[in-house]
Amino acid sequence: MSAEFPSNLTRQARALGLPEDYFHGLDWGGELLPREIVSFCRVAQDHRTSGWDGISAKAGRYDQHDRYVLLVALEGRGRMGIETTVREIGESEAHLLFPHQVHYYIELPEEFSWLYITFELPPETRPLLEEWRTGGRELTPQSEELLEKFLEAYEEGDGLGASLALGKAFPELEKGPLVMAASGEETDLIARVKKYVMGNLESDLAMPALSSAMGISESYLRAVFREEAGVSLGNFVRSVRLVRATYLLEEGELELGEIAEQTGFGSLTSFTRAFRRMYEMTPSSYRKQAQTETRSKVEIKTRTHRLTKS
C-alpha cells in the first residue's frame, strides 16, 4: 500500500506514544480468570469417607483440598467447621473455601441443593479473593444472574466463557451482605476448651491433660466435644496446631524446627509428617508458595496505586 494513503492500522500505530516503562504495561492480572473449573450439585448426604464423592455430617472427617471451593447454598441450611471456627450456612448464601483450608460438616439437612464450584487460580490473582476469609455473602439478583450464565457456559463446555462469567460473579457477590464466619452458639465448656488449646499449643494436649485442666472426666469431655463441635477433640487439637503452623510459615521468621516446637510437635519429623498428611505438601513448600502469593499482593497493590494516580 502506498505510504501516501496509509491504512487505519498504520495511522493507529504511528499515533502511539512512547511507553513510560518498556517492561511493565497492560496486563490481565487484575482480572479473575479461574482455571480447571469443576461444578456439581449436592442434594443429599453421602456418607463416604474420603474424596469428592460425597459430603456428610456423620463421616466425622476433616477435608482439605488444594483447590478453591465456592459453595452456593441454594436450598437448605447447615453448619460447617472451618479451621477453628463454626460457620452457619444459610439459604441463598455463597461461601468460599481456600486451598488447604481445613473444613468439616457439622450439620446438614436431609435434603438440600448446594452448588459446588471448584477451581484453580494463578498465584498473582489469589490475593483478589482474600476478603472472603471474613465470611460468606448473600446472593443478589445480579450475582444469581451471573452464576446462571456461568452454568450455561459450563454445561456447553465453553471453558473461556465459564471462566469469564465466574470471574465476574465474584465482584458482584461481594456487593451482597456479609455473612460472618464465626458462630456464637458454643457452650461455655467448648469455648473454654478451645481457648485453652489455642493458648497452650506447646503443652501436653492429650485427653488426660485436657480433662484434668477442665476438671471433668475424659469420657465426658470426649463425648460432649464431639457432640457440640462436630469433630473429635484429637482432630481439633491437631488442626489448631497445623493452622498455627501455617501462619508462622507465612511470617517466614522462624526456622522449621522452632515452628515444630512452638506448635507442640515432638520433632521436626513429626511436624513434617503431620503437615504433609493434612496439606499434601511439606512445610518448606508451603512457605515458598506463601512467599510467592505475598509478592503477588504487593504487585497488585502497586498496579492499583499506579492506576489511581493516573
C-alpha positions in Angstrom: 0.0 0.0 0.0 1.2 3.5 -0.8 2.6 5.5 2.0 0.5 8.4 0.6 -2.6 6.6 1.7 -1.8 4.8 5.0 -4.2 2.2 6.3 -6.2 2.7 9.5 -3.8 0.3 11.3 -0.8 2.3 10.1 -2.3 5.5 11.3 -3.1 4.0 14.7 0.4 2.6 15.0 2.0 5.9 14.2 -0.2 7.7 16.7 1.1 5.6 19.6 3.2 7.4 22.1 6.4 6.1 23.8 5.8 3.9 26.8 6.7 5.1 30.3 8.0 1.7 31.1 9.3 -0.8 28.5 8.9 -3.8 30.8 5.6 -3.2 32.6 2.4 -2.5 30.8 -1.2 -3.6 30.3 -1.9 -6.9 31.9 -5.0 -9.0 32.8 -3.5 -9.8 36.2 -6.2 -7.8 37.9 -9.0 -10.0 36.4 -10.2 -13.2 37.9 -9.9 -16.0 35.4 -10.5 -19.3 37.2 -8.9 -22.4 35.6 -9.7 -26.1 35.6 -13.3 -25.5 36.7 -15.4 -28.4 38.0 -19.0 -27.8 39.1 -21.6 -30.1 40.6 -24.6 -30.1 42.9 -25.3 -32.0 46.2 -28.9 -32.8 47.1 -28.4 -35.3 50.0 -25.8 -36.6 52.4 -23.5 -39.3 51.2 -21.5 -41.0 54.0 -18.4 -42.0 52.0 -15.2 -41.5 54.0 -12.9 -39.7 51.5 -12.7 -37.8 48.3 -15.2 -35.6 46.5 -17.8 -38.3 46.1 -19.9 -37.2 49.0 -20.4 -34.9 51.9 -21.7 -36.0 55.3 -22.1 -34.7 58.9 -21.8 -38.3 60.1 -18.5 -39.3 58.5 -16.5 -37.3 61.1 -13.7 -36.5 58.8 -11.7 -33.4 58.1 -11.5 -32.3 54.4 -8.9 -30.2 52.8 -8.1 -29.7 49.1 -5.6 -27.8 47.0 -8.4 -26.1 45.1 -10.7 -23.2 45.7 -14.3 -24.3 46.5 -17.2 -21.9 46.1 -20.2 -23.3 47.9 -23.6 -21.8 47.0 -26.3 -22.9 49.3 -29.5 -22.6 47.2 -31.8 -24.6 49.4 -31.2 -26.0 52.9 -29.3 -24.7 55.9 -26.3 -26.3 57.6 -23.3 -25.8 59.8 -19.6 -26.2 58.8 -16.4 -26.1 60.8 -13.7 -24.1 59.0 -10.3 -24.3 60.7 -11.1 -23.3 64.3 -14.5 -21.6 63.8 -18.0 -22.7 63.1 -19.9 -21.1 60.2 -23.6 -21.1 59.7 -24.6 -21.9 56.1 -27.9 -20.3 55.2 -30.1 -20.4 52.1 -29.1 -18.1 49.2 -25.6 -17.7 50.5 -22.2 -18.2 48.9 -19.1 -19.3 50.9 -15.6 -19.7 49.7 -13.1 -22.3 50.9 -9.4 -21.6 50.2 -6.8 -24.1 49.1 -5.6 -26.3 52.0 -8.2 -24.8 54.4 -9.4 -27.5 56.8 -13.1 -27.9 56.9 -15.7 -30.4 58.1 -19.5 -30.7 58.1 -21.3 -30.5 61.5 -24.9 -30.4 60.5 -26.7 -30.9 57.2 -30.4 -31.2 56.3 -31.9 -34.4 55.0 -32.4 -32.8 51.6 -30.8 -29.7 50.1 -29.5 -28.1 47.0 -25.9 -26.9 47.3 -23.9 -25.9 44.2 -20.2 -26.5 44.3 -17.8 -24.8 42.0 -14.1 -25.8 42.4 -11.3 -24.2 40.5 -7.7 -23.1 40.5 -6.2 -19.6 40.3 -2.7 -18.4 39.3 -0.8 -17.0 42.3 -0.9 -13.5 41.1 -4.7 -13.3 41.3 -5.3 -15.2 44.5 -5.0 -12.1 46.7 -8.1 -10.7 45.0 -10.2 -13.1 47.0 -8.7 -12.6 50.4 -11.8 -10.7 51.7 -13.8 -13.9 51.5 -11.9 -15.2 54.6 -14.0 -13.0 56.8 -17.3 -14.7 55.8 -19.7 -15.5 53.0 -22.1 -13.3 51.0 -25.8 -13.3 50.5 -26.8 -13.8 46.9 -28.2 -10.8 45.0 -30.3 -10.9 41.8 -27.3 -9.7 39.8 -24.9 -12.4 41.2 -27.6 -15.1 40.6 -27.8 -14.0 37.0 -24.0 -14.2 36.6 -24.0 -17.7 38.2 -26.7 -18.7 35.8 -24.5 -17.5 32.9 -21.6 -19.4 34.3 -23.6 -22.7 34.5 -24.9 -22.2 30.9 -21.3 -21.8 29.6 -20.1 -24.7 31.8 -22.8 -27.1 30.5 -22.0 -26.1 26.9 -18.3 -26.9 27.5 -17.3 -23.3 26.9 -14.2 -23.1 29.2 -13.4 -19.4 28.5 -17.0 -18.3 28.8 -17.4 -20.2 32.1 -14.1 -18.6 33.4 -15.2 -15.1 32.4 -18.7 -15.5 33.9 -17.4 -16.9 37.2 -14.7 -14.2 37.4 -17.3 -11.5 37.0 -19.6 -13.2 39.6 -17.1 -12.7 42.5 -17.1 -8.8 42.5 -20.9 -8.9 42.2 -21.2 -11.4 45.1 -19.0 -9.1 47.2 -21.7 -6.4 46.9 -24.1 -8.7 48.9 -24.5 -8.5 52.7 -21.6 -10.1 54.6 -22.3 -13.4 56.4 -19.9 -13.6 59.4 -17.8 -16.6 59.7 -18.0 -17.4 63.4 -21.0 -18.8 65.2 -21.6 -17.5 68.8 -23.6 -20.6 69.9 -20.8 -22.5 71.6 -21.4 -23.7 75.2 -19.1 -22.5 77.9 -17.3 -25.8 78.1 -16.5 -25.9 74.4 -15.4 -22.2 74.4 -13.1 -22.9 77.4 -11.6 -26.0 75.8 -10.8 -24.1 72.5 -9.4 -21.1 74.4 -7.1 -23.5 76.5 -5.9 -25.4 73.4 -5.1 -22.2 71.4 -3.3 -20.8 74.4 -1.2 -23.8 75.2 -0.1 -25.3 71.9 3.4 -26.1 73.2 2.0 -28.1 76.2 0.6 -31.6 76.5 -2.9 -31.5 75.0 -3.6 -35.2 75.2 -7.0 -36.2 76.6 -5.8 -36.9 80.2 -4.1 -33.4 80.4 -7.1 -31.6 78.9 -9.7 -33.3 81.0 -7.6 -32.5 84.1 -7.3 -28.9 83.1 -11.1 -28.7 82.6 -11.9 -30.5 85.8 -14.0 -33.2 84.2 -13.7 -36.9 83.2 -12.1 -37.9 79.9 -15.2 -39.8 78.7 -17.4 -36.8 79.4 -15.1 -34.3 77.6 -14.7 -36.6 74.6 -18.4 -37.1 74.2 -19.5 -33.5 74.8 -16.8 -32.0 72.5 -17.7 -34.4 69.7 -21.4 -33.8 70.0 -21.2 -30.0 70.1 -18.1 -29.2 68.0 -18.9 -31.9 65.4 -15.4 -33.3 65.3 -13.2 -35.3 67.7 -11.1 -33.4 70.2 -7.9 -35.0 68.9 -8.6 -33.9 65.4 -9.4 -30.4 66.6 -6.1 -30.1 68.5 -4.1 -31.4 65.5 -5.9 -28.9 63.2 -5.3 -25.9 65.5 -1.6 -26.8 65.7 -1.3 -27.1 61.9 -3.3 -23.9 61.3 -1.0 -22.1 63.7 2.0 -23.6 61.9 0.8 -22.2 58.5 0.6 -18.7 60.0 4.2 -19.0 61.3 5.4 -20.3 58.0 3.8 -17.4 56.2 5.5 -14.9 58.5 8.8 -16.5 57.4 10.8 -15.5 60.5 11.3 -18.9 62.4 13.2 -22.0 61.4 11.1 -25.1 60.8 12.4 -26.7 64.0 11.3 -23.7 66.0 7.8 -23.8 64.4 7.5 -27.5 65.3 8.4 -26.8 68.9 6.0 -23.8 69.2 3.1 -25.8 67.8 3.6 -28.8 70.1 5.0 -31.4 67.7 7.6 -33.6 69.3 10.1 -33.2 66.5 10.6 -31.8 63.0 10.0 -35.2 61.6 6.6 -35.5 63.3 5.7 -32.0 62.3 6.6 -32.6 58.6 4.7 -35.9 58.6 1.5 -34.4 60.0 1.8 -31.3 57.8 2.2 -33.4 54.7 -0.7 -35.6 55.6 -3.0 -32.6 56.1 -1.8 -30.2 53.3 -0.3 -32.7 50.8 3.0 -30.7 50.8 6.0 -30.1 53.0 6.2 -27.1 55.4 9.1 -25.7 53.2 7.0 -26.0 50.1 4.1 -24.2 51.8 6.4 -21.4 52.8 7.6 -20.9 49.3 4.1 -20.8 48.0 3.1 -18.3 50.6 6.0 -16.0 49.7 5.0 -16.1 46.1 1.5 -15.0 47.0 2.8 -12.3 49.2 4.8 -10.9 46.3 1.7 -11.0 44.2 -0.2 -9.0 46.8 2.4 -6.3 46.7 2.4 -6.2 42.9 -1.4 -5.9 42.7 -1.3 -3.0 45.3 1.4 -1.3 43.3 -0.5 -1.6 40.0 -3.7 -0.3 41.7 -1.8 2.6 43.1 -0.4 3.5 39.6 -3.8 3.3 38.0 -5.3 5.5 40.8 -2.5 8.1 40.3 -3.0 8.1 36.5 
